[in-house]
Amino acid sequence: MRWLFFEHILLFIGRFLLFVLLLFALLCVINSQSNVYMKNKILLLGLFCCSLISAKAQVLLDKGTGKNSFPIVSSSTNAVICFDGKDATVVRKSASLFVDDVRRVTGQELRIDESKPGKVSARYAIIAGTIGKSEWIDALVSRHKIDTAAIAGSWERYMIEVVNNPIPGIKKAIVVAGSDRRGTAYGLLSISKAIGVSPWYWWADAPIKQQKQVSVKVDKFISKTPSVKFRGYLSMMRTGDSIVGQNAILKKRTWKLRTENVCKGV
């Protein structure tokens, strides 16, 4: 109940800020006084408001004591990230980003394993893959451990659920199946948000709460098709007008972080 109340509060705040932002942007246009720097700030604030409005809670941070609790990092063991090395590049990138996010929270480095199903021995695993492109997901479907019919062939959708004894050698797993490569990325990185890593940890200095152990509670969830089909960043920074444009290292870092935000569905 507390989480539902929190989601309603976020939704209200997001809508209110978006209204204020639109009013401010309108005044800037009327007065013709908005510069490039201000436009960038308006864009980032708008994206932040939209992320509040679209908040979902399919994966929740858990105290690690319940029956349905899934430990990602615990005193006894850490989960292993499993995916098919032949899956899309963005799946590999998302797995790496997720490992980075877990390290930001716990200081622990999760192991990534690209071995074939049945070749991994782990008590807990997070399995991510794209339907028809991942041997892991195809094996789970053939073993009737998951049913992907609801999202197969869809645009950027994913399903996430906990499966007991999914593959020989693994006791329990969070399974993230994407209808396509980006769906897989969005699904896996939704767990990052659940453990307390905001997509805006760098852009807006969103704080990350440090924890020695991290567990989550996962309710089976099937995402909807995004209302906006193509998403990304519109850069309004001209090379000669910004510090970013004058610093090659900072420019590379900036675009890396923008790519990360796109992977996280912002």
C-alpha positions in Angstrom: 0.0 0.0 0.0 2.8 2.4 0.8 4.3 1.8 -2.6 1.0 2.5 -4.3 0.7 5.7 -2.3 4.2 6.7 -3.3 3.5 6.1 -7.0 0.4 8.3 -6.8 2.5 11.1 -5.2 5.1 10.8 -8.0 2.4 10.9 -10.6 0.9 14.1 -9.1 4.3 15.8 -8.8 5.3 14.8 -12.3 2.1 16.3 -13.8 2.4 19.4 -11.8 6.0 20.0 -12.7 5.2 19.3 -16.4 2.4 21.9 -16.3 4.8 24.5 -14.8 7.4 23.6 -17.3 5.1 24.1 -20.3 3.9 27.4 -18.9 7.5 28.5 -18.4 8.5 27.4 -21.9 5.5 29.3 -23.3 6.6 32.5 -21.5 10.2 32.0 -22.9 8.9 31.7 -26.4 6.7 34.8 -26.0 9.5 36.9 -24.6 12.1 35.4 -27.1 14.7 35.3 -24.4 15.4 31.6 -24.1 19.0 30.8 -25.0 20.6 27.4 -25.9 21.6 26.7 -22.3 18.0 27.4 -21.0 16.5 25.2 -23.7 18.7 22.3 -22.6 17.6 22.7 -19.0 14.0 22.8 -20.1 14.5 19.6 -22.2 16.1 17.7 -19.3 13.4 18.9 -16.8 10.7 17.8 -19.2 12.2 14.3 -19.6 12.5 14.1 -15.8 8.8 15.0 -15.4 7.8 12.4 -18.0 9.8 9.7 -16.1 7.9 10.5 -13.0 4.6 10.3 -14.8 5.4 6.9 -16.3 6.7 5.3 -13.0 5.8 1.7 -12.6 6.5 -0.8 -9.8 6.8 -4.3 -11.3 10.0 -4.8 -9.3 10.2 -3.5 -5.7 13.1 -3.3 -3.3 12.7 -5.9 -0.6 14.1 -6.4 2.9 15.3 -9.9 1.9 13.3 -11.8 4.5 10.1 -12.7 2.6 9.3 -16.0 0.8 9.2 -14.2 -2.5 12.4 -12.2 -2.0 15.1 -12.5 -4.6 18.6 -11.7 -3.4 20.8 -9.9 -6.0 23.6 -9.3 -3.5 23.6 -11.0 -0.1 26.1 -12.1 2.6 26.1 -15.6 1.2 25.9 -15.3 -2.6 25.5 -12.9 -5.5 23.3 -13.4 -8.5 24.8 -14.2 -11.9 23.8 -12.3 -15.0 23.1 -14.8 -17.8 22.5 -13.9 -21.5 23.3 -15.3 -24.9 26.5 -13.8 -26.3 24.9 -14.0 -29.8 22.0 -11.8 -28.8 22.0 -8.1 -29.8 24.8 -5.8 -28.8 22.4 -3.7 -26.7 21.6 -6.7 -24.5 25.3 -7.1 -23.7 25.5 -3.3 -23.1 22.5 -3.4 -20.8 24.0 -6.3 -18.8 27.1 -4.2 -18.3 25.1 -1.2 -17.3 23.2 -3.2 -14.8 26.4 -4.6 -13.2 27.6 -1.0 -12.9 24.4 0.0 -11.2 24.6 -2.8 -8.7 28.2 -1.8 -8.0 27.0 1.8 -7.4 24.6 0.6 -4.7 26.5 -2.2 -3.0 30.2 -2.0 -4.1 29.9 -5.6 -5.3 30.6 -6.7 -8.9 28.2 -9.3 -10.3 29.5 -12.0 -12.6 28.3 -12.0 -16.2 28.1 -15.4 -17.9 27.5 -15.9 -21.6 27.6 -19.7 -21.5 24.9 -21.8 -23.0 21.9 -22.9 -20.9 22.8 -25.8 -18.7 26.5 -24.8 -18.5 26.0 -22.3 -15.6 25.9 -23.3 -12.0 24.4 -20.7 -9.7 22.0 -20.5 -6.8 20.4 -17.3 -8.2 20.6 -15.8 -11.7 19.1 -13.0 -13.7 18.4 -14.3 -17.2 17.9 -11.7 -19.9 17.3 -12.3 -23.6 15.3 -11.6 -26.7 12.7 -13.9 -28.0 14.0 -15.9 -31.0 17.5 -14.5 -30.5 18.5 -16.0 -27.2 19.1 -19.7 -26.5 18.3 -19.0 -22.8 14.8 -17.6 -23.5 14.1 -20.2 -26.2 15.1 -23.0 -23.7 12.8 -21.6 -21.1 9.9 -21.5 -23.5 10.6 -25.1 -24.7 10.7 -26.2 -21.1 7.3 -24.5 -20.5 8.9 -22.3 -17.8 7.7 -19.1 -19.3 5.1 -18.2 -21.9 6.1 -15.3 -24.2 3.0 -15.4 -26.5 1.7 -12.2 -25.1 4.6 -10.1 -26.3 6.0 -12.1 -29.3 6.4 -9.9 -32.3 5.5 -6.7 -30.4 7.5 -3.4 -30.4 9.8 -2.8 -27.5 7.9 -4.9 -24.9 9.2 -7.2 -22.2 8.0 -9.5 -19.5 9.7 -10.1 -16.2 9.0 -12.8 -13.6 10.7 -15.1 -11.1 11.1 -18.8 -12.2 12.1 -21.6 -9.9 14.5 -24.2 -11.3 14.5 -22.5 -14.7 17.5 -24.4 -16.2 19.5 -27.3 -14.7 22.2 -25.8 -12.5 20.2 -22.7 -11.4 17.9 -22.8 -8.4 16.0 -19.5 -8.9 16.0 -16.8 -11.5 14.6 -13.5 -12.5 13.8 -13.9 -16.2 13.6 -10.9 -18.5 12.3 -11.7 -22.0 12.1 -9.0 -24.6 10.0 -8.9 -27.7 12.9 -7.3 -29.4 16.4 -6.1 -28.4 15.3 -2.8 -26.9 12.5 -4.5 -25.0 15.1 -6.7 -23.4 17.3 -3.7 -22.4 14.3 -1.8 -20.9 13.3 -4.9 -18.9 16.7 -5.6 -17.5 17.4 -2.0 -16.6 14.0 -1.6 -14.9 15.6 -3.6 -12.1 18.2 -0.8 -11.7 15.5 1.6 -11.0 14.0 -0.7 -8.4 17.3 -1.0 -6.4 17.6 2.8 -6.2 19.6 3.9 -9.3 17.8 6.7 -11.1 18.5 7.2 -14.8 19.3 10.7 -13.7 22.0 9.8 -11.2 24.5 11.9 -13.3 22.3 14.5 -15.1 20.4 15.5 -12.1 22.8 14.3 -9.3 20.1 11.9 -8.1 21.4 10.3 -4.9 22.1 6.6 -4.7 21.5 5.0 -1.3 24.4 2.7 -0.4 23.4 -0.8 0.8 25.5 -3.9 1.7 22.8 -6.3 0.5 20.1 -5.9 -2.1 17.0 -8.0 -2.6 13.9 -7.4 -4.7 10.4 -8.7 -4.9 9.2 -9.4 -8.4 5.6 -9.6 -9.5 5.0 -11.0 -13.0 4.8 -8.0 -15.3 4.1 -7.6 -19.0 4.9 -4.1 -20.4 2.8 -2.3 -22.8 3.9 -1.0 -26.2 5.5 2.4 -25.7 3.2 5.3 -26.7 6.1 7.0 -28.5 7.6 4.6 -31.0 11.0 6.3 -31.6 12.8 7.9 -28.6 16.1 9.6 -28.2 17.8 12.9 -27.5 17.7 16.1 -29.6 20.9 17.9 -29.0 20.6 21.7 -29.0 24.3 22.3 -28.0 26.4 23.8 -30.7 30.1 23.0 -30.6 31.3 26.6 -30.2 28.7 27.5 -27.6 29.3 24.8 -25.0 32.0 23.5 -22.7 31.0 20.0 -23.8 31.7 20.8 -27.4 35.2 22.1 -26.6 36.2 19.0 -24.5 36.5 15.8 -26.4 36.6 13.6 -23.3 33.6 15.3 -21.7 31.8 15.1 -25.0 32.4 11.3 -25.2 31.2 10.9 -21.6 28.1 13.0 -22.3 27.0 10.9 -25.2 27.8 7.7 -23.3 25.4 8.8 -20.6 22.8 9.8 -23.1 23.0 6.3 -24.6 22.6 4.9 -21.1 19.4 6.9 -20.5 18.0 5.7 -23.8 18.7 2.1 -22.8 16.9 2.8 -19.5 13.8 3.9 -21.4 13.9 7.5 -20.4 
